[in-house]
Amino acid sequence: MATLAQDRYQAFISQPSMSRDVAASPLHRSQRRDPSLSVTKPRRTSQMVQASDHSQADGLLDGVDHGLPNGSSPNTGSLREWEQGGTTCAVIANKCPWLAVTVVDLNADRIRAWNSDNLPIYEPNLYEQVTLSRDGIPGKRKSNLSFSTDVDGAIDAADLIFLAVNTPTKSEGIGAGLALDIGYLESAVRRIAAISDSNKIIVEKSTTPCRTAEHIREILSTNGRPGVQYHVLSNPEFLAEGTAISDLLNPDRILIGSVKGDALEQQAAEALANIYAAWVPRERLITTNLWSSELAKMAANAFLAQRISSINSISSICEATGADVTEVSHAIGLDKRIGPHFLRSSVGFGGSCFQKDVMGLAYLAQSLHLPEVAAYWDQVWQINDWQKQRFSKRIATSLYNTLVNKKIAIFGFAYKKNTGDTRESPAISVVNQLIAERATIRVYDPLVKDATIFSELYSTNNSHKNVDRYVTVEKNPYAAADGANAVVVLTDWDEFKVISSSQLDGEGQDGTERKRSVDWQRITKLMTRPSYVFDGRNVLDHNVLRDMGLKVECIGRRN
């Protein structure tokens, strides 16, 4: 069993503090009674019951008004990958003030960050969501969100556990480079089985291969304590980094998968639905069988990635023929059968989900002896990789086929705007190829930390010496562009967009100014002539830049 520190999971523990009179549900009646607990009429009070308080009633889902089926004092818990755990829990705490939510992580430093004004991750509006529930409002709202390192206590107190540990692509062994590694998931499940002495609802939120819930059920049933019952649901995450809060507040759908034809499993699914129903319209709460729910998450990400690779393949044709990919994508998107989303050509997609899920789907098809299906989805990833190589080659070709001793400014290292996440960012591939050409590279990103940039490059480049030799991280875009032969835009940060004047573009999570729009006139004056801009995101006003005397190269257009 991997250590919990390696698992990087969290637990979200919720206990209602307000409820109507107790009315036992079938789920409640079926549970083994704990002689140390008794069913009582809950207090009509806003006082929070902390995760360490074991004065819970014996019902598996003794519910609350607006939240769970009728009953008394349940606990709801979650094991989550840390990037999304605090985000999800903050919204649940805000929308369900009758629940006490505790986020648990074995990393004490991370917990201290969650309890501070300097949160461990950046997400627009996350700071406001966390502080409202964590700190409360004197005289108006009591605190109902806390952060702790007591993982075992959280598991023990919980009645409902969201399980969303990291499931990365395997790096070695069978299926290396394709299959999802569910080792952390299994470790977390075994931990739940070892700790739990009361019935639990286990909610699978990790992206997993189809039918993983079956393995979870088997592990729990064979390793759990005598008399403890588990009900396993699938509730996949459909959040996008940079818009996670708005995605949670106004979701397209909430998918809940359960075993069909089992009354107790349906009761468990309804209990989970009742939590979301506090703010999500019932028509957006979709129920399916377990396997459909599991596959839907992976398939959704694969479909989005496929759209990006499709328009990127068209971009290469546009460059060869003189068509404009922006005009082509607009025309395609007007077809209501297709729609406009995810049709912006770029240097390629990144992030922890798209590549992992595309390759995972290809491996799943391969393991099911469906080689044609596997080849189809593998090509989606291959096109994405080729697009990054093609863009890097264009930089070298435009600069007279040599980058030796030339200075290249990299604007943006995160895989998308409004996040500090660099996992599978196209910038990693592009910078590594520029290192191979012995270019002098200066990187600027408004949110990504220096250590993160070097960590990504060290882990993907065979020569740490070359990374140190050729790469510098700058604190502002002007230092990066000073003396540069070219500026390469790799992240669609709003501050990079050309506007008429420098203006405030946003605030940081602590209320301070986070960034201002780049002054491209100033950038132009700082650069070496001839000065190039390579727009890897097609977010700049190319005509304005050309009027400033810059040579602009972009994706999907012939210059």
C-alpha positions as CSV (number, residue, x, y, z in Angstrom):
1,M,0.0,0.0,0.0
2,A,1.3,3.4,-1.0
3,T,1.7,5.9,1.8
4,L,-1.0,8.4,2.1
5,A,1.4,11.2,1.5
6,Q,2.0,9.8,-1.9
7,D,-1.7,9.4,-2.6
8,R,-2.3,13.1,-2.3
9,Y,-5.9,12.6,-1.4
10,Q,-8.3,14.6,0.7
11,A,-11.4,13.9,2.7
12,F,-14.5,16.1,2.7
13,I,-16.6,15.5,5.8
14,S,-20.0,17.0,6.1
15,Q,-22.4,16.8,9.0
16,P,-25.8,18.5,9.1
17,S,-26.5,20.7,12.0
18,M,-30.1,21.5,11.2
19,S,-32.8,19.0,10.4
20,R,-36.4,18.2,10.5
21,D,-37.7,15.5,12.9
22,V,-36.1,12.1,12.4
23,A,-37.9,9.7,10.0
24,A,-35.9,6.6,9.3
25,S,-35.4,5.7,5.6
26,P,-34.9,2.2,4.3
27,L,-31.2,2.8,4.2
28,H,-31.4,3.9,7.9
29,R,-33.3,0.8,8.9
30,S,-30.9,-1.6,7.2
31,Q,-27.8,-0.4,9.0
32,R,-26.1,-2.3,11.8
33,R,-26.7,-0.4,15.0
34,D,-23.8,0.9,16.9
35,P,-24.6,0.4,20.6
36,S,-22.7,3.6,21.5
37,L,-24.9,5.7,19.3
38,S,-28.6,6.5,19.5
39,V,-31.1,8.2,17.2
40,T,-32.2,11.5,18.7
41,K,-34.3,14.4,17.5
42,P,-31.7,16.8,16.0
43,R,-31.3,20.3,17.3
44,R,-32.7,23.2,15.2
45,T,-29.5,25.1,15.5
46,S,-26.8,26.4,13.2
47,Q,-24.0,25.0,15.3
48,M,-21.5,22.9,13.3
49,V,-20.6,19.4,14.4
50,Q,-16.9,18.9,13.7
51,A,-15.5,15.8,12.1
52,S,-13.9,14.8,15.4
53,D,-17.3,14.8,17.1
54,H,-18.5,11.1,17.1
55,S,-21.9,11.8,18.5
56,Q,-23.5,10.8,15.2
57,A,-26.7,8.9,14.9
58,D,-26.6,5.3,13.6
59,G,-28.4,6.0,10.3
60,L,-26.3,5.6,7.2
61,L,-28.0,8.6,5.6
62,D,-30.1,10.3,8.3
63,G,-30.9,13.4,6.3
64,V,-31.4,17.1,6.6
65,D,-33.8,19.7,5.2
66,H,-32.6,20.7,1.7
67,G,-29.8,18.0,1.8
68,L,-30.4,14.4,2.5
69,P,-33.3,12.0,3.2
70,N,-35.1,12.6,6.5
71,G,-33.1,11.4,9.5
72,S,-30.4,12.5,12.0
73,S,-26.8,13.7,12.1
74,P,-25.1,12.1,9.1
75,N,-21.6,12.7,8.1
76,T,-20.6,13.1,4.5
77,G,-16.9,12.6,3.5
78,S,-14.7,12.9,0.4
79,L,-11.3,11.6,-0.6
80,R,-10.3,14.0,-3.4
81,E,-7.3,14.8,-5.6
82,W,-6.1,18.0,-3.9
83,E,-6.4,20.4,-6.8
84,Q,-10.2,20.1,-7.0
85,G,-11.0,19.0,-3.5
86,G,-11.0,22.3,-1.8
87,T,-12.8,23.9,-4.7
88,T,-15.7,21.4,-4.6
89,C,-15.9,21.4,-0.9
90,A,-16.0,25.2,-0.7
91,V,-19.0,25.4,-3.0
92,I,-20.8,22.6,-1.2
93,A,-20.2,24.3,2.1
94,N,-21.5,27.6,0.7
95,K,-24.6,26.1,-0.8
96,C,-25.3,23.8,2.1
97,P,-24.7,25.9,5.2
98,W,-26.4,23.2,7.3
99,L,-23.5,20.9,6.6
100,A,-20.1,21.1,8.3
101,V,-17.4,20.4,5.7
102,T,-13.9,19.4,6.6
103,V,-11.2,19.0,4.0
104,V,-8.5,16.6,5.1
105,D,-5.0,16.1,3.7
106,L,-1.8,14.5,5.1
107,N,0.3,17.3,3.8
108,A,0.5,19.7,6.8
109,D,1.9,22.5,4.7
110,R,-1.0,22.3,2.3
111,I,-3.5,22.4,5.1
112,R,-1.8,25.4,6.6
113,A,-2.1,27.1,3.2
114,W,-5.9,26.3,3.0
115,N,-6.3,27.8,6.5
116,S,-4.4,31.0,5.4
117,D,-5.1,33.8,2.9
118,N,-2.5,32.3,0.5
119,L,-4.4,29.3,-0.8
120,P,-2.3,26.4,-2.3
121,I,-4.0,26.7,-5.7
122,Y,-5.3,29.6,-7.8
123,E,-8.8,29.5,-9.2
124,P,-10.9,32.6,-10.0
125,N,-13.3,33.3,-7.2
126,L,-12.0,30.4,-5.1
127,Y,-10.7,32.7,-2.4
128,E,-14.1,34.2,-1.8
129,Q,-15.8,30.8,-1.7
130,V,-13.3,29.4,0.8
131,T,-13.2,32.4,3.2
132,L,-17.0,32.8,3.4
133,S,-17.5,29.3,4.6
134,R,-14.2,28.9,6.4
135,D,-14.3,32.2,8.4
136,G,-18.1,32.8,8.4
137,I,-19.7,36.2,8.9
138,P,-20.0,37.4,12.5
139,G,-23.7,37.5,13.5
140,K,-24.9,36.3,10.1
141,R,-23.2,33.0,9.2
142,K,-21.2,30.5,11.2
143,S,-18.2,28.8,9.8
144,N,-18.9,25.4,8.2
145,L,-15.7,24.7,6.3
146,S,-12.5,23.6,8.0
147,F,-9.2,22.0,7.0
148,S,-7.4,19.2,8.9
149,T,-4.7,16.5,8.7
150,D,-6.9,14.0,10.5
151,V,-7.6,11.7,7.6
152,D,-8.5,8.6,9.6
153,G,-10.8,10.6,11.8
154,A,-12.5,12.0,8.7
155,I,-13.1,8.5,7.3
156,D,-14.3,7.2,10.6
157,A,-16.9,10.0,11.0
158,A,-18.1,10.0,7.4
159,D,-21.2,8.4,6.0
160,L,-20.7,9.5,2.5
161,I,-17.2,9.6,0.9
162,F,-16.3,11.3,-2.3
163,L,-13.3,9.3,-3.7
164,A,-11.3,11.3,-6.2
165,V,-7.6,10.4,-5.9
166,N,-5.1,10.9,-8.6
167,T,-5.2,8.4,-11.4
168,P,-2.3,9.3,-13.6
169,T,-1.1,7.6,-16.8
170,K,1.2,4.6,-15.9
171,S,4.8,5.3,-16.5
172,E,6.0,1.7,-16.4
173,G,4.8,-1.8,-16.6
174,I,1.8,-3.2,-18.5
175,G,0.1,-0.4,-20.4
176,A,2.9,2.2,-19.7
177,G,2.2,5.5,-21.4
178,L,-1.5,4.6,-22.0
179,A,-3.3,2.9,-19.1
180,L,-4.5,4.8,-16.1
181,D,-2.7,4.0,-12.8
182,I,-5.4,3.2,-10.2
183,G,-2.9,2.2,-7.5
184,Y,-3.6,5.4,-5.4
185,L,-7.3,4.7,-5.8
186,E,-7.0,1.2,-4.5
187,S,-4.8,2.4,-1.6
188,A,-7.5,4.9,-0.6
189,V,-10.3,2.3,-0.8
190,R,-8.3,-0.1,1.3
191,R,-7.7,2.6,3.9
192,I,-11.5,3.2,4.0
193,A,-12.1,-0.5,4.5
194,A,-9.6,-0.6,7.4
195,I,-10.9,2.4,9.2
196,S,-14.7,2.2,8.7
197,D,-16.9,0.7,11.4
198,S,-20.2,2.0,10.1
199,N,-22.0,1.9,6.8
200,K,-20.6,4.2,4.0
201,I,-21.7,5.5,0.7
202,I,-18.6,5.6,-1.6
203,V,-18.8,8.1,-4.4
204,E,-16.3,7.5,-7.2
205,K,-15.2,10.9,-8.7
206,S,-11.8,10.0,-10.1
207,T,-11.5,9.4,-13.8
208,T,-11.2,5.6,-14.0
209,P,-11.5,2.8,-16.6
210,C,-15.0,1.5,-17.1
211,R,-16.0,-1.0,-14.4
212,T,-13.5,0.2,-11.8
213,A,-16.5,0.6,-9.4
214,E,-16.8,-3.2,-9.5
215,H,-13.2,-3.5,-8.2
216,I,-14.0,-1.0,-5.5
217,R,-17.0,-3.0,-4.4
218,E,-15.0,-6.2,-4.2
219,I,-12.1,-4.6,-2.2
220,L,-14.6,-3.1,0.3
221,S,-16.6,-6.3,0.7
222,T,-13.6,-8.5,1.2
223,N,-11.6,-6.2,3.4
224,G,-14.2,-4.3,5.4
225,R,-15.1,-5.1,8.9
226,P,-18.0,-7.6,9.6
227,G,-21.4,-6.0,9.3
228,V,-20.3,-2.8,7.5
229,Q,-22.1,-2.2,4.3
230,Y,-20.9,-0.1,1.4
231,H,-22.9,1.4,-1.5
232,V,-20.7,2.5,-4.4
233,L,-21.8,5.3,-6.7
234,S,-20.1,7.1,-9.7
235,N,-20.3,10.9,-9.8
236,P,-17.6,12.0,-12.3
237,E,-16.1,15.5,-12.2
238,F,-16.8,17.8,-15.2
239,L,-14.8,20.9,-14.0
240,A,-12.4,22.9,-16.1
241,E,-9.5,24.6,-14.5
242,G,-9.9,28.4,-14.7
243,T,-13.7,28.1,-14.6
244,A,-14.2,25.5,-11.9
245,I,-16.2,27.7,-9.6
246,S,-18.7,28.8,-12.3
247,D,-18.8,25.1,-13.5
248,L,-19.8,24.1,-9.9
249,L,-22.3,26.8,-9.4
250,N,-24.0,26.4,-12.8
251,P,-23.2,22.9,-14.1
252,D,-24.4,21.6,-17.4
253,R,-25.2,18.3,-15.7
254,I,-24.5,16.3,-12.6
255,L,-24.1,12.6,-13.4
256,I,-24.8,10.0,-10.8
257,G,-24.3,6.3,-11.6
258,S,-25.6,3.5,-9.5
259,V,-26.5,-0.2,-9.6
260,K,-29.9,-0.4,-11.2
261,G,-32.7,-2.5,-9.6
262,D,-31.4,-2.3,-6.1
263,A,-33.5,-0.2,-3.7
264,L,-30.7,0.6,-1.3
265,E,-28.4,1.7,-4.1
266,Q,-31.1,3.9,-5.4
267,Q,-31.6,5.4,-1.9
268,A,-27.8,6.1,-1.9
269,A,-28.0,7.8,-5.3
270,E,-31.0,9.9,-4.2
271,A,-29.1,11.0,-1.0
272,L,-26.2,12.3,-3.2
273,A,-28.7,14.0,-5.6
274,N,-30.3,15.8,-2.6
275,I,-27.0,17.4,-1.8
276,Y,-26.6,18.8,-5.3
277,A,-30.3,19.7,-5.4
278,A,-29.6,22.5,-2.9
279,W,-28.6,24.6,-5.8
280,V,-28.7,22.5,-9.0
281,P,-32.1,22.2,-10.8
282,R,-33.4,18.7,-10.7
283,E,-33.5,18.3,-14.4
284,R,-29.8,18.6,-14.5
285,L,-29.3,15.7,-12.1
286,I,-28.9,12.8,-14.5
287,T,-28.9,9.2,-13.3
288,T,-27.3,6.3,-15.2
289,N,-25.9,2.8,-14.4
290,L,-22.4,2.7,-12.9
291,W,-20.6,1.8,-16.1
292,S,-22.2,4.5,-18.2
293,S,-21.2,7.1,-15.7
294,E,-17.6,6.0,-15.5
295,L,-17.2,5.9,-19.3
296,A,-19.0,9.2,-19.8
297,K,-16.2,11.2,-18.1
298,M,-13.4,9.7,-20.1
299,A,-15.4,9.9,-23.3
300,A,-16.4,13.6,-22.7
301,N,-12.7,14.7,-22.4
302,A,-11.8,12.6,-25.4
303,F,-14.5,14.2,-27.5
304,L,-13.3,17.7,-26.5
305,A,-9.7,16.8,-27.3
306,Q,-10.8,15.3,-30.6
307,R,-12.4,18.6,-31.6
308,I,-9.2,20.5,-30.9
309,S,-7.1,18.0,-32.9
310,S,-9.6,18.2,-35.7
311,I,-9.4,22.0,-36.0
312,N,-5.7,21.9,-35.6
313,S,-5.4,19.4,-38.5
314,I,-7.5,21.9,-40.6
315,S,-5.1,24.7,-39.6
316,S,-2.3,23.0,-41.4
317,I,-4.4,22.9,-44.6
318,C,-5.3,26.5,-44.2
319,E,-1.6,27.5,-44.0
320,A,-0.9,25.5,-47.2
321,T,-3.9,26.9,-49.2
322,G,-4.4,30.4,-48.0
323,A,-7.6,29.8,-46.1
324,D,-8.0,31.3,-42.6
325,V,-8.7,28.8,-39.9
326,T,-10.5,31.5,-37.8
327,E,-13.0,32.0,-40.6
328,V,-13.3,28.3,-41.2
329,S,-13.9,27.4,-37.6
330,H,-16.5,30.2,-37.4
331,A,-18.3,28.9,-40.4
332,I,-18.2,25.3,-39.0
333,G,-19.4,26.5,-35.6
334,L,-22.5,28.1,-37.0
335,D,-23.8,24.7,-37.8
336,K,-26.1,23.9,-34.9
337,R,-25.2,20.2,-35.2
338,I,-21.6,21.1,-34.4
339,G,-21.6,24.3,-32.4
340,P,-18.7,26.8,-31.8
341,H,-17.0,25.4,-28.7
342,F,-13.5,23.9,-28.8
343,L,-12.9,25.0,-32.4
344,R,-10.1,27.5,-31.7
345,S,-6.9,26.4,-33.4
346,S,-3.8,26.6,-31.2
347,V,-0.4,25.1,-30.5
348,G,-2.2,22.2,-28.9
349,F,-4.2,21.1,-25.8
350,G,-2.6,20.4,-22.4
351,G,-3.6,19.8,-18.9
352,S,-3.8,16.6,-16.8
353,C,-7.1,15.3,-18.3
354,F,-7.3,15.5,-22.1
355,Q,-4.1,13.5,-23.0
356,K,-4.6,11.1,-20.1
357,D,-8.2,10.3,-21.0
358,V,-7.6,10.1,-24.7
359,M,-4.7,7.6,-24.2
360,G,-6.7,5.8,-21.5
361,L,-9.6,5.4,-23.9
362,A,-7.3,4.1,-26.6
363,Y,-5.8,1.6,-24.1
364,L,-9.3,0.5,-22.9
365,A,-10.3,-0.1,-26.6
366,Q,-7.1,-2.1,-27.1
367,S,-7.7,-4.2,-24.0
368,L,-11.2,-4.9,-25.3
369,H,-9.7,-6.2,-28.6
370,L,-11.0,-3.2,-30.6
371,P,-7.8,-2.1,-32.4
372,E,-9.6,0.1,-34.9
373,V,-11.1,2.1,-32.1
374,A,-7.8,2.3,-30.3
375,A,-6.1,3.6,-33.4
376,Y,-8.7,6.3,-33.9
377,W,-8.3,7.8,-30.4
378,D,-4.5,7.4,-30.5
379,Q,-4.4,9.6,-33.6
380,V,-6.1,12.4,-31.7
381,W,-3.1,12.5,-29.4
382,Q,-0.7,12.1,-32.2
383,I,-2.1,15.1,-34.0
384,N,-1.8,17.1,-30.8
385,D,1.9,16.2,-30.5
386,W,2.6,16.9,-34.1
387,Q,1.0,20.3,-33.8
388,K,3.5,21.3,-31.1
389,Q,6.4,20.1,-33.2
390,R,5.1,21.9,-36.2
391,F,4.8,25.2,-34.4
392,S,8.3,24.9,-33.0
393,K,9.7,24.1,-36.4
394,R,8.0,27.2,-37.7
395,I,9.8,29.4,-35.2
396,A,13.2,28.0,-36.3
397,T,12.3,28.3,-40.0
398,S,11.1,31.9,-39.7
399,L,14.3,32.9,-37.9
400,Y,16.5,31.8,-40.8
401,N,16.7,28.2,-39.8
402,T,19.0,28.8,-36.8
403,L,18.2,29.8,-33.2
404,V,21.8,29.6,-31.9
405,N,22.4,32.6,-29.6
406,K,19.0,34.1,-30.5
407,K,16.8,35.3,-27.7
408,I,13.3,34.0,-27.5
409,A,10.7,35.4,-25.0
410,I,8.1,32.9,-23.9
411,F,4.8,34.5,-22.9
412,G,2.9,32.0,-20.8
413,F,3.8,28.5,-19.4
414,A,0.5,27.4,-18.0
415,Y,-1.5,25.1,-20.2
416,K,-4.4,27.6,-20.2
417,K,-5.2,31.0,-18.7
418,N,-6.5,31.5,-15.1
419,T,-4.6,28.6,-13.7
420,G,-1.0,27.9,-12.5
421,D,-1.3,24.3,-13.8
422,T,1.5,23.3,-16.2
423,R,0.8,19.6,-16.5
424,E,1.2,18.5,-20.2
425,S,1.4,22.2,-21.2
426,P,2.4,22.7,-24.8
427,A,5.0,25.2,-23.5
428,I,7.0,22.3,-22.1
429,S,7.4,20.7,-25.5
430,V,8.0,24.0,-27.3
431,V,10.7,25.2,-24.8
432,N,12.4,21.8,-24.9
433,Q,12.6,22.0,-28.7
434,L,14.0,25.5,-28.5
435,I,16.6,24.3,-26.0
436,A,17.6,21.7,-28.5
437,E,18.2,24.5,-31.0
438,R,20.4,26.3,-28.4
439,A,18.2,29.4,-28.2
440,T,18.4,31.7,-25.2
441,I,15.0,31.4,-23.6
442,R,13.3,33.8,-21.2
443,V,10.0,32.7,-19.8
444,Y,7.3,34.9,-18.2
445,D,4.0,33.7,-16.8
446,P,1.9,35.8,-14.4
447,L,1.0,32.9,-12.2
448,V,3.3,29.9,-12.6
449,K,6.1,29.8,-10.1
450,D,9.8,29.6,-11.2
451,A,10.3,26.3,-9.4
452,T,7.3,24.7,-11.3
453,I,8.7,25.8,-14.7
454,F,12.1,24.3,-14.0
455,S,10.6,21.2,-12.5
456,E,8.6,20.5,-15.6
457,L,11.7,21.1,-17.8
458,Y,14.0,19.0,-15.7
459,S,11.6,16.1,-15.8
460,T,11.2,16.2,-19.6
461,N,14.7,17.2,-20.8
462,N,17.6,14.8,-20.7
463,S,20.1,17.6,-19.9
464,H,19.5,19.6,-16.7
465,K,22.7,21.4,-17.6
466,N,21.1,22.7,-20.9
467,V,18.0,23.8,-19.1
468,D,20.0,25.8,-16.6
469,R,22.2,27.2,-19.4
470,Y,19.5,28.3,-21.8
471,V,16.4,29.1,-19.7
472,T,15.7,32.1,-17.4
473,V,12.4,32.9,-15.7
474,E,11.5,36.6,-15.7
475,K,9.2,38.5,-13.4
476,N,7.6,40.6,-16.1
477,P,7.1,40.5,-19.9
478,Y,9.4,43.4,-20.5
479,A,12.4,41.7,-19.0
480,A,11.6,38.6,-21.1
481,A,11.3,40.6,-24.3
482,D,14.4,42.9,-23.8
483,G,16.7,42.2,-26.7
484,A,14.5,39.3,-27.9
485,N,14.4,38.2,-31.6
486,A,10.9,36.8,-31.0
487,V,8.1,36.7,-28.6
488,V,6.2,33.3,-28.5
489,V,2.7,33.4,-26.9
490,L,1.9,30.0,-25.5
491,T,-0.9,30.7,-23.0
492,D,-4.0,32.7,-23.7
493,W,-3.7,35.0,-20.7
494,D,-5.9,38.1,-21.1
495,E,-3.0,40.4,-20.3
496,F,-1.3,39.4,-23.5
497,K,-4.1,40.6,-25.7
498,V,-3.5,43.9,-27.6
499,I,-5.6,46.8,-26.3
500,S,-5.4,50.5,-26.7
501,S,-3.9,51.3,-23.3
502,S,-2.5,49.5,-20.2
503,Q,-5.3,49.0,-17.8
504,L,-6.2,46.9,-14.7
505,D,-7.1,43.4,-15.8
506,G,-7.9,41.7,-12.5
507,E,-7.2,41.2,-8.8
508,G,-5.4,38.5,-7.0
509,Q,-7.0,36.2,-4.5
510,D,-5.8,38.5,-1.7
511,G,-7.4,41.6,-3.3
512,T,-4.1,43.0,-4.8
513,E,-3.5,43.8,-8.4
514,R,-2.5,40.6,-10.2
515,K,-1.7,41.7,-13.7
516,R,-2.0,44.5,-16.2
517,S,-2.3,44.3,-20.0
518,V,1.0,44.2,-21.8
519,D,2.1,47.4,-23.5
520,W,3.1,46.1,-26.9
521,Q,4.5,49.4,-28.0
522,R,7.0,49.1,-25.2
523,I,7.6,45.4,-26.1
524,T,8.4,46.4,-29.7
525,K,10.9,49.0,-28.7
526,L,12.7,46.5,-26.5
527,M,13.1,43.8,-29.2
528,T,15.9,43.2,-31.7
529,R,15.1,43.9,-35.3
530,P,13.6,42.2,-37.3
531,S,11.1,41.4,-34.4
532,Y,8.8,38.4,-34.6
533,V,5.7,37.5,-32.7
534,F,4.5,33.8,-32.9
535,D,0.9,33.6,-31.7
536,G,0.4,30.0,-30.5
537,R,-3.1,30.8,-29.3
538,N,-4.5,33.1,-32.0
539,V,-5.5,35.7,-29.3
540,L,-3.6,38.8,-30.5
541,D,-4.7,41.5,-32.8
542,H,-2.3,40.8,-35.6
543,N,-3.0,43.9,-37.7
544,V,-2.3,46.2,-34.7
545,L,1.0,44.3,-34.1
546,R,2.0,44.6,-37.7
547,D,1.3,48.3,-37.7
548,M,3.8,48.5,-34.8
549,G,6.4,47.0,-37.1
550,L,6.3,43.4,-35.8
551,K,6.4,40.4,-38.0
552,V,3.5,38.1,-36.9
553,E,3.3,34.4,-37.4
554,C,0.1,32.6,-36.3
555,I,-1.6,29.2,-36.6
556,G,-3.9,28.5,-39.5
557,R,-3.1,31.5,-41.7
558,R,-0.7,32.1,-44.5
559,N,1.3,35.3,-44.0
